[in-house]
Amino acid sequence: MIAKKVLATMIILVFFQVGIAQSTTEFFSRTDAFLKMHVKNGRVDYEAIKGNLGDLDETLRSAQDISVSKNDSNTYQAFWINAYNLLVIKEVAKNYPVKSPLDISGIFDTTEHKIGGENITLNDIENRLLRGNFSNEARFHFVLVCAGLGCPPIISEAYLPDELEGQLQRQTVLALNNPDFIQVKNDKVLLSQIFDWYKEDFITDGKTAIDFINQFRKEKIDPDKRIGHYSYDWRLNDLN
C-alpha cells in the first residue's frame, strides 16, 4: 500500500514537471519567434508591434501562470530575462510613439504585470527576482534591455535555458569590447552609468570595476586609469 502511494506521488510529480516544461517551452518558442520578427540590429519595430499587439499579448498570456523554481536556475533566469524584455517592449508599443521609455509614467517601478504567477513590476523582476536571487551574476546588466539606447542592444532571439550561459557570455563580451560602451580616453576610462547605479554588482570579492571589465576584454584596460561615467542615453531603441 505504501509503495503504491509513493508511486502515485512520483507520477504526480513527473506530470507536474512535464507540464511546467511544456509551458516554458511554449513561452520560449513564442518569444523567439516574436523577437526574430520584430528586432533587427539591436532595434525594435515598435510601430509594427503597436499595429498588432495581439501577438505579444498572447505570448505574455502563455507565461501568466507559469511557476519556475529558482532551483532550476537556467530556466528561471531565462524565463525572467525574456519576461522583462517583452514587458518593456509591450509598455513602449502601447504608448508609441514616444521618444524615451522615461516618457511613460511608472513603466519601471509602478506598473504591475501578471506573469510567472505574480503581479510584479519591471524593477521587481530585475532587482528582487534576478539580482536578489543571483547576486554573483552581474551579466544580467548586459541582457536586460530597458528600451534606451544606453542599454546593451536587445537580441533577435529568446534566452533559452540550454543556451543561457553562452548567451550571457556573448552579450557581455560584445558590450565590454564596444568602444561606445566602454570609452577609453588617454589616462581615463568612461563607463556606462550602469557601473555607477549597480556598483556593488561589479566590485565583489575585492575586485574593481576595471577588474570585472577586463575579464571580458580583448584589449585590457590599465587598472591605474581614472574612472568616470558618461551620461546614459535614454533615447528610444526604435527601429524607425
QUIHUDA-V949795 format. One record per helix or strand. SS is the DSSP state (helix for helix, strand for strand). FROM is the first residue (numbers start at 1). TO is the last residue. If there is no record, write none. Layout:
ss=[SS SS]
from=[FROM FROM]
to=[TO TO]
This chain:
ss=[helix strand strand helix helix helix strand helix strand strand helix helix strand helix strand strand helix helix helix helix strand strand strand]
from=[2 39 43 46 53 73 100 101 113 118 122 138 148 161 183 188 194 199 204 209 226 235 238]
to=[38 40 44 51 61 95 100 103 115 120 131 142 148 176 185 191 197 202 206 214 229 236 238]
